[in-house]
Structure formats: structure tokens, C-alpha cells
Amino acid sequence: MEGIIIPIIDFEDTSVEEAIDFLRLRSFELDPDADPTRKGISFVVRKPRGEVAALDEDAAGGLGVREVPGALRIKELRMRNVSLWDALHRVADETGLRVEISDRGILLRPK
């Protein structure tokens, strides 16, 4: 993921699902691997056990809002010439999620 460089990221009031969809598409487009069957990264946004879970005050903007992780919003994130790995971690930091690598791909889940 360090070898996949995204020229421009411009998120404004963007949901985690929308951000991950963007990163997923860019990972396929920009992956330098010559083998088309190995291009791109698979992402999964995991819900906490149960349908919804309370987020900590910081992640919910101090409102104590109960939401699923994919619905969290990124107020504003603008980056240039950034690796997919760094972009993914910034999305996670902005939304209070954590990034895990698994055999299924990259997981984003509540902290």
C-alpha cells in the first residue's frame, strides 16, 4: 500500500463508506502490480457487535451519537501525493476508527 500513491484526495463532509469506496477504486487504478488479478486492495468496514454502538465523545463530535462506522463523516480532508496507507490512516484518525490487516483485506473497525 505504500507503493500506491494517490495524487489528490479532497473529502468534504464525506462518509467513511464514500471515502473507502474512493480509496478502493484508486487502489485498483493506481496499483503498480502488472498482474491484473492481484491489483487493488479489499476494504471492509466492520460494525461493532450488535447493530449500533456508542462512539466515544470525540469521534461523535461530543454529541454522544450512536452510529455505525460506515456512516461516520469526515468534515474535511485534503491531501496531495499521499500513499494509500497514509490516506487510510488519516481517514481512520479523523473518524475514530482503527485499521487492521487481515487475510480478508484491510479492516476498519471501532477502537
All heavy atoms as an XYZ file, in Angstrom:
871
protein
N       0.808     -1.197      0.000
C       0.000      0.000      0.000
C       0.851      1.262      0.000
O       0.356      2.306     -0.385
C      -0.953      0.000      1.186
C      -2.097     -0.957      1.020
S      -3.515     -0.658      2.083
C      -2.810     -0.460      3.661
N       2.097      1.137      0.422
C       2.981      2.307      0.394
C       3.320      2.679     -1.050
O       3.616      3.826     -1.335
C       4.266      2.037      1.176
C       4.072      1.971      2.672
C       3.801      3.333      3.290
O       4.215      4.358      2.731
O       3.151      3.359      4.342
N       3.279      1.703     -1.973
C       3.623      1.961     -3.364
C       2.495      2.554     -4.185
O       2.702      2.964     -5.317
N       1.301      2.596     -3.629
C       0.160      3.189     -4.333
C       0.048      4.640     -3.874
O      -0.289      4.905     -2.729
C      -1.135      2.412     -4.045
C      -1.008      0.956     -4.517
C      -2.322      3.097     -4.707
C      -2.178      0.070     -4.134
N       0.361      5.553     -4.781
C       0.350      6.975     -4.456
C      -0.876      7.624     -5.096
O      -1.077      7.536     -6.308
C       1.627      7.685     -4.962
C       2.876      6.998     -4.390
C       1.598      9.177     -4.621
C       2.974      7.023     -2.876
N      -1.669      8.272     -4.273
C      -2.883      8.937     -4.730
C      -2.562     10.417     -4.927
O      -2.159     11.093     -3.973
C      -4.029      8.747     -3.719
C      -4.289      7.249     -3.516
C      -5.296      9.466     -4.194
C      -5.254      6.935     -2.403
N      -2.728     10.922     -6.155
C      -2.348     12.311     -6.419
C      -3.160     13.340     -5.638
O      -2.593     14.304     -5.133
C      -2.594     12.490     -7.920
C      -2.748     11.125     -8.477
C      -3.163     10.230     -7.363
N      -4.484     13.142     -5.551
C      -5.330     14.142     -4.890
C      -6.441     13.456     -4.104
O      -7.136     12.587     -4.635
C      -5.989     15.099     -5.910
C      -4.924     15.892     -6.660
C      -6.976     16.037     -5.230
C      -5.478     16.717     -7.796
N      -6.593     13.869     -2.844
C      -7.744     13.471     -2.034
C      -8.393     14.752     -1.555
O      -7.730     15.616     -0.976
C      -7.324     12.596     -0.834
C      -6.780     11.262     -1.327
C      -8.499     12.398      0.122
C      -6.265     10.359     -0.244
N      -9.668     14.867     -1.832
C     -10.427     16.060     -1.469
C     -11.760     15.620     -0.875
O     -12.749     15.517     -1.596
C     -10.681     16.900     -2.727
C     -10.153     18.295     -2.621
O      -9.811     18.717     -1.507
O     -10.096     18.967     -3.667
N     -11.785     15.362      0.422
C     -13.020     14.948      1.077
C     -13.590     16.139      1.847
O     -12.868     16.815      2.565
C     -12.785     13.812      2.072
C     -12.300     12.528      1.466
C     -11.490     11.670      2.194
C     -12.662     12.143      0.190
C     -11.052     10.465      1.667
C     -12.233     10.940     -0.351
C     -11.421     10.104      0.392
N     -14.870     16.356      1.681
C     -15.570     17.374      2.459
C     -16.942     16.822      2.800
O     -17.722     16.493      1.898
C     -15.697     18.672      1.662
C     -16.242     19.798      2.514
C     -16.142     21.134      1.815
O     -15.190     21.366      1.059
O     -17.042     21.958      2.047
N     -17.214     16.693      4.096
C     -18.451     16.096      4.584
C     -18.708     14.771      3.857
O     -19.752     14.561      3.246
C     -19.635     17.054      4.420
C     -20.855     16.559      5.193
O     -20.680     15.901      6.242
O     -21.992     16.804      4.732
N     -17.731     13.889      3.945
C     -17.736     12.602      3.258
C     -17.896     11.487      4.273
O     -17.237     11.497      5.306
C     -16.406     12.424      2.497
O     -16.236     13.525      1.603
C     -16.368     11.130      1.716
N     -18.760     10.521      3.981
C     -18.926      9.388      4.893
C     -17.734      8.442      4.761
O     -17.032      8.450      3.736
C     -20.224      8.631      4.587
O     -20.100      7.892      3.391
N     -17.522      7.625      5.779
C     -16.451      6.627      5.734
C     -16.677      5.694      4.551
O     -15.731      5.355      3.840
C     -16.374      5.838      7.066
C     -15.479      4.630      6.935
C     -15.887      6.739      8.183
N     -17.920      5.286      4.312
C     -18.207      4.404      3.171
C     -17.795      5.055      1.857
O     -17.185      4.407      1.006
C     -19.686      4.039      3.129
C     -20.053      2.960      4.104
C     -21.490      2.487      3.946
O     -22.117      2.780      2.894
O     -21.980      1.823      4.855
N     -18.114      6.325      1.680
C     -17.735      7.029      0.453
C     -16.216      7.142      0.341
O     -15.655      6.941     -0.749
C     -18.356      8.422      0.421
C     -19.861      8.424      0.295
C     -20.483      9.774      0.580
O     -19.955     10.544      1.421
O     -21.516     10.053     -0.045
N     -15.542      7.442      1.439
C     -14.085      7.568      1.438
C     -13.427      6.230      1.099
O     -12.498      6.176      0.293
C     -13.594      8.079      2.789
N     -13.921      5.147      1.688
C     -13.348      3.831      1.430
C     -13.622      3.397     -0.009
O     -12.757      2.802     -0.658
C     -13.868      2.795      2.451
C     -13.361      3.148      3.853
C     -13.474      1.382      2.066
C     -11.850      3.276      3.980
N     -14.802      3.700     -0.526
C     -15.084      3.400     -1.939
C     -14.093      4.120     -2.851
O     -13.579      3.545     -3.812
C     -16.513      3.795     -2.319
C     -17.555      2.826     -1.803
O     -17.195      1.699     -1.386
O     -18.748      3.191     -1.805
N     -13.814      5.383     -2.539
C     -12.843      6.154     -3.317
C     -11.462      5.506     -3.245
O     -10.799      5.306     -4.263
C     -12.784      7.598     -2.800
C     -11.697      8.418     -3.431
C     -11.892      9.024     -4.658
C     -10.474      8.584     -2.791
C     -10.887      9.785     -5.243
C      -9.464      9.337     -3.365
C      -9.676      9.940     -4.597
N     -11.016      5.154     -2.026
C      -9.692      4.544     -1.863
C      -9.621      3.183     -2.549
O      -8.591      2.832     -3.139
C      -9.344      4.424     -0.379
C      -9.175      5.745      0.375
C      -8.895      5.493      1.846
C      -8.089      6.599     -0.258
N     -10.693      2.423     -2.479
C     -10.749      1.113     -3.147
C     -10.568      1.277     -4.659
O      -9.753      0.588     -5.284
C     -12.065      0.414     -2.842
C     -12.198     -0.973     -3.433
C     -13.552     -1.613     -3.150
N     -13.775     -1.787     -1.714
C     -14.695     -1.141     -0.998
N     -15.516     -0.273     -1.567
N     -14.823     -1.374      0.295
N     -11.310      2.205     -5.261
C     -11.203      2.440     -6.704
C      -9.804      2.915     -7.094
O      -9.229      2.443     -8.073
C     -12.239      3.473     -7.142
C     -13.678      2.992     -7.189
C     -14.626      4.169     -7.431
C     -13.868      1.937     -8.265
N      -9.289      3.848     -6.328
C      -7.942      4.357     -6.634
C      -6.888      3.265     -6.467
O      -5.907      3.238     -7.204
C      -7.609      5.566     -5.765
C      -8.537      6.757     -5.946
C      -8.613      7.246     -7.371
N      -7.423      8.011     -7.673
C      -7.016      8.328     -8.887
N      -7.698      7.950     -9.931
N      -5.921      9.007     -9.079
N      -7.093      2.336     -5.512
C      -6.115      1.260     -5.322
C      -6.056      0.362     -6.559
O      -4.985     -0.114     -6.930
C      -6.430      0.442     -4.065
O      -7.506     -0.461     -4.261
N      -7.180      0.126     -7.212
C      -7.187     -0.670     -8.441
C      -6.565      0.104     -9.599
O      -5.785     -0.441    -10.374
C      -8.614     -1.102     -8.808
C      -9.096     -2.273     -8.011
C      -9.919     -2.081     -6.916
C      -8.724     -3.573     -8.335
C     -10.360     -3.148     -6.162
C      -9.157     -4.650     -7.587
C      -9.980     -4.444     -6.495
N      -6.888      1.386     -9.706
C      -6.391      2.201    -10.809
C      -4.888      2.454    -10.724
O      -4.197      2.485    -11.743
C      -7.101      3.554    -10.828
C      -8.572      3.478    -11.138
C      -9.282      4.805    -10.902
O      -8.659      5.756    -10.387
O     -10.467      4.871    -11.236
N      -4.380      2.642     -9.510
C      -3.002      3.086     -9.328
C      -2.039      1.992     -8.885
O      -0.845      2.260     -8.734
C      -2.968      4.244     -8.327
C      -3.791      5.470     -8.717
C      -3.886      6.451     -7.566
C      -3.211      6.128     -9.965
N      -2.519      0.773     -8.682
C      -1.663     -0.324     -8.229
C      -0.623     -0.629     -9.310
O      -0.976     -0.903    -10.455
C      -2.509     -1.563     -7.954
C      -1.744     -2.640     -7.196
O      -0.503     -2.701     -7.316
O      -2.396     -3.421     -6.485
N       0.674     -0.575     -8.970
C       1.712     -0.819     -9.974
C       1.885     -2.302    -10.342
O       2.613     -2.615    -11.283
C       2.979     -0.266     -9.311
C       2.715     -0.343     -7.850
C       1.230     -0.163     -7.692
N       1.223     -3.218     -9.653
C       1.345     -4.648     -9.950
C       0.879     -4.918    -11.388
O      -0.211     -4.509    -11.774
C       0.509     -5.468     -8.967
C       0.883     -6.939     -8.972
O       1.186     -7.480    -10.051
O       0.881     -7.546     -7.886
N       1.697     -5.607    -12.164
C       1.376     -5.877    -13.569
C       0.299     -6.952    -13.724
O      -0.381     -7.005    -14.742
C       2.638     -6.300    -14.312
N       0.131     -7.810    -12.715
C      -0.859     -8.888    -12.775
C      -2.238     -8.324    -12.421
O      -2.482     -7.937    -11.286
C      -0.479     -9.992    -11.788
C      -1.413    -11.184    -11.828
O      -2.459    -11.121    -12.509
O      -1.088    -12.190    -11.158
N      -3.180     -8.301    -13.393
C      -4.497     -7.713    -13.122
C      -5.304     -8.464    -12.068
O      -6.197     -7.882    -11.447
C      -5.202     -7.752    -14.479
C      -4.428     -8.670    -15.328
C      -3.049     -8.769    -14.757
N      -4.993     -9.723    -11.806
C      -5.728    -10.477    -10.778
C      -5.265    -10.129     -9.371
O      -5.908    -10.511     -8.401
C      -5.579    -11.998    -10.992
O      -4.194    -12.365    -10.846
C      -6.088    -12.404    -12.363
N      -4.151     -9.413     -9.267
C      -3.621     -9.047     -7.945
C      -3.706     -7.559     -7.676
O      -3.186     -7.067     -6.685
C      -2.173     -9.506     -7.838
C      -2.037    -11.009     -7.890
C      -0.618    -11.445     -7.867
N       0.200    -10.583     -7.027
C       1.380    -10.903     -6.570
N       1.899    -12.051     -6.854
N       2.060    -10.062     -5.824
N      -4.351     -6.817     -8.541
C      -4.436     -5.362     -8.387
C      -5.466     -4.979     -7.326
O      -6.472     -5.641     -7.149
C      -4.830     -4.702     -9.703
C      -3.687     -4.561    -10.666
C      -4.101     -3.686    -11.829
C      -2.929     -3.323    -12.678
N      -2.070     -2.321    -12.092
N      -5.194     -3.879     -6.665
C      -6.156     -3.298     -5.727
C      -6.127     -3.902     -4.350
O      -5.490     -4.916     -4.090
N      -6.832     -3.235     -3.446
C      -6.918     -3.624     -2.043
C      -8.384     -3.809     -1.684
O      -9.233     -3.020     -2.083
C      -6.321     -2.526     -1.124
C      -4.890     -2.175     -1.537
C      -6.393     -2.929      0.342
C      -3.873     -3.252     -1.312
N      -8.664     -4.836     -0.908
C     -10.025     -5.075     -0.418
C     -10.176     -4.431      0.954
O      -9.342     -4.629      1.832
C     -10.267     -6.582     -0.323
O     -11.528     -6.841      0.205
N     -11.242     -3.646      1.123
C     -11.514     -2.971      2.387
C     -12.827     -3.463      2.963
O     -13.784     -3.702      2.226
C     -11.640     -1.454      2.193
C     -10.373     -0.795      1.748
C     -10.143     -0.541      0.410
C      -9.421     -0.408      2.672
C      -8.987      0.079     -0.008
C      -8.261      0.217      2.269
C      -8.039      0.457      0.921
N     -12.892     -3.572      4.284
C     -14.120     -3.940      4.983
C     -14.292     -2.984      6.152
O     -13.358     -2.790      6.936
C     -14.056     -5.388      5.521
C     -15.301     -5.728      6.313
C     -13.844     -6.375      4.383
N     -15.473     -2.367      6.259
C     -15.788     -1.527      7.415
C     -16.661     -2.379      8.320
O     -17.773     -2.748      7.963
C     -16.528     -0.233      7.006
C     -16.843      0.604      8.238
C     -15.691      0.565      6.012
N     -16.118     -2.749      9.478
C     -16.814     -3.660     10.389
C     -17.671     -2.900     11.371
O     -17.230     -1.940     11.990
C     -15.803     -4.488     11.186
C     -14.968     -5.438     10.375
C     -15.703     -6.705     10.006
N     -16.237     -7.412     11.126
C     -15.659     -8.459     11.706
N     -14.500     -8.889     11.277
N     -16.247     -9.056     12.703
N     -18.882     -3.372     11.526
C     -19.767     -2.835     12.562
C     -19.390     -3.480     13.884
O     -18.933     -4.621     13.914
C     -21.219     -3.171     12.247
C     -21.740     -2.528     10.997
C     -23.162     -2.951     10.758
C     -23.651     -2.400      9.431
N     -24.993     -2.862      9.117
N     -19.586     -2.779     14.983
C     -19.363     -3.406     16.283
C     -20.432     -4.473     16.507
O     -21.430     -4.528     15.790
C     -19.509     -2.249     17.265
C     -20.287     -1.223     16.547
C     -20.027     -1.407     15.082
N     -20.216     -5.313     17.476
C     -21.229     -6.332     17.780
C     -22.542     -5.654     18.092
O     -22.583     -4.651     18.781
C     -20.782     -7.204     18.937
C     -19.603     -8.038     18.527
C     -19.167     -8.914     19.634
N     -17.922     -9.527     19.197
C     -17.514    -10.685     19.585
N     -18.204    -11.361     20.454
N     -16.390    -11.175     19.125
N     -23.612     -6.207     17.591
C     -24.901     -5.529     17.696
C     -25.021     -4.571     16.526
O     -24.061     -4.297     15.823
N     -26.174     -4.057     16.269
C     -26.395     -3.214     15.096
C     -25.724     -1.849     15.193
O     -25.189     -1.335     14.247
C     -27.900     -3.034     14.870
C     -28.247     -2.442     13.541
C     -27.770     -3.248     12.350
O     -27.649     -4.475     12.457
O     -27.485     -2.642     11.314
N     -25.756     -1.225     16.385
C     -25.096      0.069     16.567
C     -24.347      0.056     17.884
O     -24.616     -0.736     18.765
C     -26.109      1.247     16.579
C     -26.763      1.389     15.226
C     -27.145      1.078     17.649
N     -23.399      0.929     18.000
C     -22.645      1.042     19.257
C     -22.358      2.505     19.518
O     -22.212      3.297     18.605
C     -21.336      0.264     19.157
N     -22.285      2.860     20.772
C     -21.986      4.243     21.136
C     -20.535      4.538     20.804
O     -19.655      3.732     21.073
C     -22.249      4.451     22.619
N     -20.296      5.663     20.225
C     -18.946      6.096     19.915
C     -18.456      6.966     21.057
O     -19.249      7.549     21.785
C     -18.948      6.901     18.620
C     -19.487      6.152     17.410
C     -19.601      7.115     16.233
C     -18.588      5.007     17.060
N     -17.133      7.074     21.183
C     -16.645      7.952     22.236
C     -16.988      9.401     21.878
O     -17.312      9.722     20.754
C     -15.149      7.742     22.489
C     -14.273      8.167     21.337
O     -14.602      9.160     20.662
O     -13.253      7.502     21.121
N     -16.927     10.267     22.845
C     -17.364     11.650     22.670
C     -16.610     12.358     21.544
O     -17.198     13.106     20.788
C     -17.172     12.424     23.981
C     -18.142     12.001     25.070
C     -19.573     12.440     24.762
O     -19.794     13.607     24.408
O     -20.464     11.592     24.878
N     -15.291     12.124     21.425
C     -14.510     12.800     20.385
C     -14.936     12.350     18.998
O     -15.113     13.164     18.095
C     -13.016     12.539     20.567
C     -12.482     13.212     21.810
O     -13.049     14.248     22.220
O     -11.493     12.706     22.376
N     -15.092     11.041     18.784
C     -15.457     10.529     17.460
C     -16.849     10.974     17.058
O     -17.146     11.111     15.883
C     -15.364      9.009     17.445
N     -17.712     11.214     18.018
C     -19.093     11.614     17.708
C     -19.268     13.124     17.802
O     -20.374     13.615     17.891
C     -20.049     10.911     18.669
N     -18.173     13.834     17.790
C     -18.266     15.289     17.827
C     -18.798     15.820     19.144
O     -19.369     16.891     19.210
N     -18.631     15.020     20.225
C     -19.079     15.454     21.540
C     -20.573     15.323     21.749
O     -21.097     15.781     22.741
N     -21.277     14.686     20.819
C     -22.730     14.601     20.925
C     -23.216     13.280     21.493
O     -24.395     13.124     21.744
C     -23.361     14.810     19.536
C     -23.049     16.141     18.865
C     -23.625     16.161     17.461
C     -23.599     17.286     19.681
N     -22.315     12.307     21.652
C     -22.733     11.008     22.151
C     -23.640     10.287     21.157
O     -24.491      9.509     21.531
N     -23.470     10.561     19.880
C     -24.314      9.989     18.834
C     -24.015      8.506     18.671
O     -22.887      8.077     18.779
C     -24.050     10.722     17.493
C     -24.828     10.097     16.361
C     -24.375     12.192     17.622
N     -25.062      7.728     18.392
C     -24.893      6.296     18.151
C     -25.012      6.053     16.652
O     -26.022      6.353     16.054
C     -25.943      5.507     18.907
C     -25.833      5.686     20.413
C     -27.010      5.083     21.127
N     -27.115      3.658     20.950
C     -26.517      2.736     21.706
N     -25.751      3.122     22.687
N     -26.690      1.454     21.485
N     -23.938      5.520     16.040
C     -23.937      5.292     14.604
C     -23.132      4.054     14.268
O     -22.356      3.579     15.069
C     -23.293      6.465     13.868
C     -24.097      7.727     13.902
C     -23.639      8.670     12.818
O     -23.538      8.220     11.665
O     -23.390      9.824     13.141
N     -23.303      3.577     13.050
C     -22.455      2.517     12.521
C     -21.226      3.172     11.908
O     -21.305      4.306     11.424
C     -23.216      1.636     11.503
C     -24.324      0.864     12.190
C     -23.753      2.453     10.371
N     -20.080      2.497     11.911
C     -18.834      3.121     11.448
C     -18.888      3.668     10.028
O     -18.334      4.730      9.756
C     -17.815      1.984     11.560
C     -18.369      1.097     12.613
C     -19.856      1.178     12.481
N     -19.543      2.983      9.106
C     -19.588      3.449      7.726
C     -20.307      4.768      7.553
O     -20.119      5.470      6.564
N     -21.142      5.130      8.519
C     -21.907      6.372      8.432
C     -21.164      7.560      9.047
O     -21.599      8.695      8.886
C     -23.261      6.203      9.119
N     -20.058      7.309      9.747
C     -19.279      8.417     10.303
C     -18.851      9.347      9.179
O     -18.668      8.915      8.041
C     -18.045      7.880     11.031
C     -18.314      7.067     12.285
C     -17.035      6.421     12.765
C     -18.897      7.953     13.365
N     -18.663     10.599      9.479
C     -18.357     11.575      8.438
C     -16.995     12.231      8.670
O     -16.600     12.474      9.804
C     -19.453     12.620      8.369
C     -20.811     11.942      8.111
C     -21.828     12.786      7.482
N     -21.626     13.190      6.123
C     -21.921     12.443      5.038
N     -22.351     11.217      5.172
N     -21.770     12.933      3.829
N     -16.343     12.508      7.580
C     -15.081     13.238      7.579
C     -15.424     14.676      7.202
O     -15.905     14.922      6.099
C     -14.105     12.641      6.551
C     -13.848     11.170      6.864
C     -12.816     13.447      6.497
C     -13.264     10.403      5.712
N     -15.206     15.602      8.114
C     -15.546     17.005      7.829
C     -14.772     17.524      6.629
O     -15.344     18.052      5.691
C     -15.239     17.890      9.037
C     -16.271     17.863     10.100
C     -15.898     18.873     11.160
C     -17.048     19.089     12.094
N     -16.751     20.115     13.078
N     -13.461     17.410      6.706
C     -12.620     17.904      5.622
C     -11.275     17.204      5.677
O     -10.651     17.118      6.733
C     -12.422     19.416      5.757
C     -11.632     20.013      4.645
C     -11.507     21.526      4.763
O     -11.543     22.047      5.889
O     -11.366     22.166      3.719
N     -10.834     16.707      4.532
C      -9.534     16.062      4.431
C      -8.997     16.312      3.034
O      -9.586     15.871      2.045
C      -9.641     14.558      4.715
C      -8.342     13.762      4.645
C      -7.339     14.276      5.683
C      -8.616     12.300      4.868
N      -7.914     17.060      2.961
C      -7.301     17.383      1.674
C      -5.840     16.945      1.738
O      -5.093     17.378      2.615
C      -7.405     18.871      1.391
C      -8.844     19.355      1.333
C      -8.961     20.799      0.922
N     -10.250     21.398      1.162
C     -11.408     21.019      0.656
N     -11.453     19.977     -0.130
N     -12.532     21.645      0.931
N      -5.467     16.087      0.777
C      -4.099     15.563      0.748
C      -3.627     15.502     -0.700
O      -4.431     15.326     -1.611
C      -4.047     14.167      1.375
C      -4.558     14.124      2.806
S      -4.673     12.441      3.447
C      -2.980     12.199      3.890
N      -2.318     15.620     -0.893
C      -1.721     15.545     -2.224
C      -0.563     14.565     -2.210
O       0.244     14.557     -1.270
C      -1.204     16.922     -2.672
C      -2.258     18.018     -2.680
C      -3.280     17.794     -3.790
N      -4.290     18.834     -3.857
C      -5.515     18.732     -3.323
N      -5.877     17.663     -2.675
N      -6.380     19.713     -3.453
N      -0.478     13.752     -3.259
C       0.620     12.791     -3.433
C       0.894     12.002     -2.158
O       1.990     12.025     -1.609
C       1.881     13.501     -3.918
C       1.658     14.133     -5.266
O       1.078     13.520     -6.159
N       2.091     15.368     -5.422
N      -0.121     11.300     -1.706
C      -0.053     10.560     -0.449
C      -0.207      9.065     -0.736
O      -0.925      8.668     -1.652
C      -1.135     11.066      0.528
C      -2.528     10.838     -0.016
C      -0.985     10.456      1.886
N       0.485      8.251      0.044
C       0.350      6.798     -0.137
C      -1.035      6.355      0.338
O      -1.653      6.990      1.208
C       1.431      6.049      0.638
O       1.159      6.068      2.019
N      -1.503      5.274     -0.218
C      -2.791      4.718      0.189
C      -2.776      4.410      1.682
O      -3.755      4.646      2.386
C      -3.097      3.459     -0.630
C      -4.379      2.727     -0.300
C      -5.596      3.612     -0.527
C      -4.501      1.462     -1.122
N      -1.676      3.910      2.180
C      -1.535      3.570      3.599
C      -1.725      4.811      4.480
O      -2.487      4.788      5.450
C      -0.175      2.937      3.842
C       0.046      2.464      5.237
C       0.905      2.997      6.146
C      -0.604      1.359      5.878
N       0.827      2.290      7.326
C      -0.085      1.284      7.180
C      -1.567      0.448      5.488
C      -0.492      0.326      8.098
C      -1.972     -0.516      6.401
C      -1.444     -0.573      7.678
N      -1.052      5.908      4.123
C      -1.176      7.141      4.899
C      -2.590      7.711      4.814
O      -3.139      8.186      5.809
C      -0.163      8.183      4.437
C       1.264      7.813      4.814
O       1.449      6.994      5.744
O       2.198      8.331      4.164
N      -3.176      7.657      3.628
C      -4.549      8.167      3.454
C      -5.525      7.366      4.300
O      -6.401      7.933      4.960
C      -4.944      8.096      1.984
N      -5.378      6.066      4.305
C      -6.263      5.205      5.083
C      -6.150      5.524      6.572
O      -7.164      5.612      7.279
C      -5.924      3.746      4.813
C      -6.760      2.712      5.512
C      -8.217      2.823      5.104
C      -6.241      1.325      5.182
N      -4.942      5.713      7.053
C      -4.758      6.044      8.470
C      -5.311      7.426      8.815
O      -5.848      7.614      9.911
C      -3.285      5.911      8.868
C      -2.923      4.503      9.167
N      -3.175      3.896     10.364
C      -2.377      3.543      8.373
C      -2.782      2.635     10.318
N      -2.300      2.401      9.118
N      -5.229      8.368      7.908
C      -5.830      9.689      8.168
C      -7.349      9.588      8.245
O      -7.976     10.211      9.101
C      -5.438     10.692      7.079
C      -4.045     11.248      7.217
C      -3.884     12.178      8.429
N      -4.794     13.304      8.437
C      -4.630     14.431      7.784
N      -3.560     14.623      7.042
N      -5.537     15.385      7.858
N      -7.960      8.782      7.359
C      -9.412      8.557      7.415
C      -9.773      7.944      8.763
O     -10.717      8.367      9.427
C      -9.894      7.663      6.253
C     -11.313      7.159      6.476
C      -9.797      8.415      4.928
N      -9.002      6.950      9.188
C      -9.260      6.299     10.478
C      -9.103      7.293     11.632
O      -9.940      7.330     12.542
C      -8.331      5.102     10.659
N      -8.053      8.096     11.607
C      -7.830      9.090     12.668
C      -8.965     10.108     12.729
O      -9.414     10.485     13.817
C      -6.508      9.832     12.455
C      -5.292      8.970     12.722
O      -5.432      7.889     13.336
O      -4.191      9.371     12.284
N      -9.418     10.553     11.573
C     -10.479     11.563     11.512
C     -11.818     11.039     12.045
O     -12.669     11.822     12.455
C     -10.680     12.040     10.069
C      -9.530     12.828      9.502
C      -9.429     14.226     10.074
O     -10.481     14.855     10.307
O      -8.294     14.688     10.285
N     -12.015      9.713     12.023
C     -13.314      9.144     12.376
C     -13.280      8.276     13.627
O     -14.308      7.712     14.006
C     -13.861      8.312     11.198
O     -12.912      7.310     10.852
C     -14.159      9.199     10.007
N     -12.125      8.159     14.266
C     -12.033      7.360     15.481
C     -12.077      5.863     15.235
O     -12.459      5.104     16.123
N     -11.672      5.436     14.051
C     -11.632      4.006     13.733
C     -10.194      3.517     13.807
O      -9.260      4.307     13.851
C     -12.202      3.758     12.334
C     -13.670      4.142     12.143
C     -14.068      3.990     10.677
C     -14.570      3.290     13.026
N     -10.025      2.213     13.822
C      -8.675      1.646     13.771
C      -8.546      0.784     12.526
O      -9.531      0.230     12.030
C      -8.336      0.869     15.029
C      -9.107     -0.402     15.185
C      -8.710     -1.138     16.426
N      -9.621     -2.267     16.558
C      -9.639     -3.067     17.562
N      -8.809     -2.888     18.558
N     -10.480     -4.072     17.598
N      -7.340      0.657     12.030
C      -7.045     -0.102     10.821
C      -6.381     -1.411     11.227
O      -5.461     -1.417     12.034
C      -6.087      0.691      9.900
C      -5.703     -0.124      8.680
C      -6.708      2.013      9.505
N      -6.871     -2.520     10.656
C      -6.281     -3.835     10.899
C      -6.083     -4.529      9.565
O      -6.925     -4.429      8.674
C      -7.194     -4.691     11.773
C      -7.394     -4.175     13.164
C      -8.341     -5.052     13.975
O      -8.708     -6.148     13.516
O      -8.727     -4.610     15.064
N      -4.985     -5.252      9.446
C      -4.737     -6.057      8.254
C      -5.157     -7.484      8.579
O      -4.773     -8.037      9.606
C      -3.251     -6.016      7.859
C      -2.856     -4.579      7.538
C      -2.981     -6.934      6.681
C      -1.389     -4.390      7.273
N      -5.979     -8.067      7.708
C      -6.426     -9.445      7.912
C      -6.272    -10.214      6.608
O      -5.917     -9.640      5.572
C      -7.886     -9.475      8.381
O      -8.754     -9.332      7.278
N      -6.578    -11.502      6.660
C      -6.498    -12.318      5.446
C      -7.584    -11.931      4.445
O      -7.482    -12.237      3.261
C      -6.575    -13.804      5.786
C      -7.825    -14.173      6.568
O      -8.475    -13.280      7.134
O      -8.141    -15.376      6.619
N      -8.621    -11.242      4.888
C      -9.707    -10.795      4.009
C      -9.417     -9.437      3.381
O     -10.110     -9.017      2.475
C     -11.010    -10.712      4.779
C     -11.537    -12.064      5.194
C     -12.798    -12.012      5.976
N     -13.668    -10.897      5.619
C     -14.638    -10.462      6.384
N     -14.872    -11.014      7.546
N     -15.390     -9.462      5.993
N      -8.456     -8.728      3.889
C      -8.141     -7.394      3.384
C      -7.867     -6.454      4.529
O      -7.407     -6.857      5.589
N      -8.174     -5.199      4.326
C      -7.964     -4.169      5.336
C      -9.301     -3.930      6.045
O     -10.297     -3.637      5.402
C      -7.477     -2.857      4.703
C      -6.215     -3.095      3.873
C      -7.257     -1.789      5.755
C      -5.043     -3.620      4.655
N      -9.286     -4.050      7.369
C     -10.494     -3.831      8.166
C     -10.432     -2.485      8.852
O      -9.378     -2.106      9.372
C     -10.628     -4.911      9.241
C     -10.756     -6.362      8.815
C     -10.730     -7.267     10.037
C     -12.008     -6.572      8.008
N     -11.547     -1.789      8.864
C     -11.704     -0.591      9.685
C     -12.796     -0.913     10.682
O     -13.872     -1.356     10.303
C     -12.104      0.618      8.849
C     -10.935      1.248      8.112
C     -10.935      0.784      6.692
C     -11.026      2.731      8.219
N     -12.487     -0.729     11.952
C     -13.472     -1.037     12.997
C     -13.345     -0.031     14.125
O     -12.325      0.631     14.256
C     -13.299     -2.457     13.501
C     -11.981     -2.735     14.169
C     -11.886     -4.106     14.801
N     -11.805     -5.109     13.770
C     -12.236     -6.354     13.939
N     -12.752     -6.725     15.080
N     -12.132     -7.230     12.984
N     -14.403      0.049     14.928
C     -14.340      0.981     16.072
C     -13.182      0.636     17.008
O     -12.824     -0.547     17.139
C     -15.678      0.785     16.768
C     -16.570      0.214     15.726
C     -15.676     -0.616     14.836
N     -12.604      1.659     17.635
C     -11.498      1.431     18.576
C     -11.991      0.762     19.833
O     -13.084      0.889     20.242
C     -10.821      2.752     18.928
C     -10.018      3.277     17.777
C      -9.251      4.507     18.176
C      -8.436      4.988     16.971
N      -7.686      6.162     17.250
